[in-house]
Amino acid sequence: MATLSPKLAVQLASAAYDIKAPGSSGIYYFGKSSPDIGKSFQFDLANGPIQGISGSILARLLNRSTGFAAVGKGKGQYEGDHVIAIRGTASLSDGITDAHIGLTGGDNNSLIHAGFNKTFQSMKPALESTLTPMLARSATGTVHCVGHSLGGALAHITADWVKRRYKNKVFLYTFGAPRVGLDGFAMKTSSNIDRIFRCTHAADPVPMVPLWPFVHAPYQGEEVLLAPGQGISFAAHKMAMEATPGYLNTANSNSWRSLQTRSANNHAAVRLKYENRHQASFSNYWAEKISSGLITLLKDAGYYTAVLAQAAIGTGLTFYDMLARTLEAVAKASTKLAEQTKGLLGHMLVFARQAVSTVAELSYKFIRWVFDVTLGALYRTAREAINSVM
Amino acid sequence: MQLTSRWRTLLKLMLGGGILIYLIFSQQVMADMFSWFKKYDVHLSPAVRGKITFSGSPVANVKVFRELTYDKEYLDFTMTDEQGNFSFDEKNIRSRRPGSAFDTAKRQVLYLDHNDQRYVLWYYSTLNAAEAKTLTEKMQHLRCELTQPETTYELPNHEFPEHPHGVTGVCSLD
């Protein structure tokens, strides 16, 4: 029943990067380059790792599969336990999985990210044929699911599936993992999986996506904040020791108790005052705050459920069109709600670093513009970033 | 066809959300962005020098392969001389990958085929792009006796003392 130490969990998540493909020699090992792993778990790659197909269109067309997961048998204090270590995003074709955002019904009948689910489904048969004989002999052992980045998202779906399929105790450990599903998925998996250690760096952008209505698990629970900090930096997503801060460095601890936790601010009520908008800055903190402000406004106005439902049934409008039309209606309902809408938009403009953050009117056109200026300018930058790594 | 249109709208909604956040964040991370265009040094392998024996006798005129992987594979080989000695030059590349948000595994494998058997001389992998002093030193004098079992050695990490290196192979690294 022992949990993996943070140190062991992060090393397993890191070792999973090495199983993507063997070299031309066919030689590859799991975890042998981190001596701690070999002291606690034994991996047999004689039949290769569990293969999966990443969500990119090209990979699916070509049915191109790569190694995604390795299953290890516990020894010593982990005797009877098993670990499933799942690889994160290590190439561009995998990177598309992260940006390929759509929803689909997952195995537990709640809505989850379609790309993550596709990759999970592609590895599930192999995972099942590997686990079934192993767990038949050890119904009491814990199954530890570990992953970084996309690997963390896959570990989350895997942990939920293992628990429902085998009834063993299941612990989940993720590092810099994105949100996987909507609140239904977060709630179901929070109660189904026995323990969840969701580790982040404050500056890592990946745990901040996809945006609401995606929600993290543990639902309204705690995350392990391995490095506090201001701002947002892509480098904060890395594991490597030579990265700053690098998950391998920040999680290098023997006990979870010694690490700092932070309650996931799963949308506490936030009402933003227009005159305070200059306090906003471009940071994780304000991203969360503005998200909460939007949700609170929709709830205060009684539109929250309608927006979610409309998004789900489809109106032919884009989400931001629909949201802009909704906010226009909200602002017309009362002076109080108009002020609250103005406060939200003002904070958004300051957050997005617009030179002028004055909210002059609350028309559909203006609200749509607030979304547009941000989206338009930034879209080019993201495209350039993607092109630069091709 | 309700399902199809529902799915499409959801797709649009989620894409919008995802793009928005990426885009919003990309302004702040402009510096990071431009670092994606830059190329960085990646140290794939130090210079290697070693001697191969079988039951104490030199293994002569055999191909030794060095398979280095960092996104792509870089494979080269050399022949052992009459005394079983072999060597490789240091290998460095330039890559954009260290500037990206995602980790790239670097793998070093030395192996040879002898009497229909494949022997792993050295196996090591890491997410670090830079050189590791201990490994550079060890690779200067590999003593590889092929009748020895493959062993995993725990070696001190000079740069990151809390993370010892694990190197696996038949060569003695004591």
Interface residues (C-beta under 8 A of the other chain):
Chain A: S14 A15 Y17 D18 K20 G23 S24 S25 I27 Y28 Y29 K32 S33 S34 P35 G38 G88 T89 A90 S91 G95 A99 I101 G102 L103 T104 H113 A114 H148 S149 P205 V206 M208 V209 P210 L211 W212 F214 G231 I232 S233 F234 A235 H237 K238 M239 A240 M241 E242 A243 L248 N249 N252 F282 A287 A311 A312 I313 G314 T315 G316 T318 F319 Y320 F351 A352 R353 F371 T374 L375 A377 L378 Y379 T381 A382 E384 A385 S388 V389
Chain B: Q2 S5 R6 W7 R8 T9 L10 L11 K12 L13 M14 L15 G16 G17 G18 I19 L20 I21 Y22 L23 I24 F25 S26 Q27 Q28 V29 M30 D32 M33 W36 F37 F65 E67 T69 D71 E73 L75 R96 S100 A101 F102 D103 T104 A105 R107 V109 Y111 R118 V120 Y123 Y124 S125 T126 L127 N128 A129 A130 T152 E154 E159 F160 E162 H163 P164 H165 G166 V167 T168
